[in-house]
Amino acid sequence: MTMGFNVTLRNSMLDAITSRAGASAILRIYSGTRPATAGAETTILAQLTCNASAFAPASSSGVLTLNTITSQPSAAATGTATWFRIYAQNGTTHVLDGSVSTQAAGTGDLQLDSTSIVTGGTVAVTSATITAGNP
């Protein structure tokens, strides 16, 4: 049976993500099949640095929102973005993994203006949310 948590507890769990990510977290976007959480990375397409405060000050109603990330000409390879990983500023402390889509598709935890990334191109994050849902 799936468990459900009250909203205060869900918000606290999400706020722990903010604490682990810390200031200027690193967002890496990948192609290929997403591995098990914290598993071996696939092809890295782009790396972006989050704002000094990566996430909104506090989660609300079981949702944590990534603060705006400035679009950056950061594409390291060409491919289709399928998943992402966030690391703390040191680039080695794993925080979380999630799915990628375009904003139009609206299905990914992280939404980009385009999932087609080209080497040297600009990568634009349109939104990102993490939800601690209840059944």
Stockholm file with secondary structure:
# STOCKHOLM 1.0

chainA/1-135         MTMGFNVTLRNSMLDAITSRAGASAILRIYSGTRPATAGAETTILAQLTCNASAFAPASSSGVLTLNTITSQPSAAATGTATWFRIYAQNGTTHVLDGSVSTQAAGTGDLQLDSTSIVTGGTVAVTSATITAGNP
#=GR chainA/1-135 SS CCCCCCHHHHHHHHHHHHHHHCTTCEEEEECSCCCSTTCCCCCEEEEEECCSSCBCSSCBTTEEEBCCCCCEECBCSCEECCEEEEECTTSCSEEEEEEEEETTTCCSSEEESCSEECTTCEECEEEEEEECCCC
#=GC SS_cons         CCCCCCHHHHHHHHHHHHHHHCTTCEEEEECSCCCSTTCCCCCEEEEEECCSSCBCSSCBTTEEEBCCCCCEECBCSCEECCEEEEECTTSCSEEEEEEEEETTTCCSSEEESCSEECTTCEECEEEEEEECCCC
//
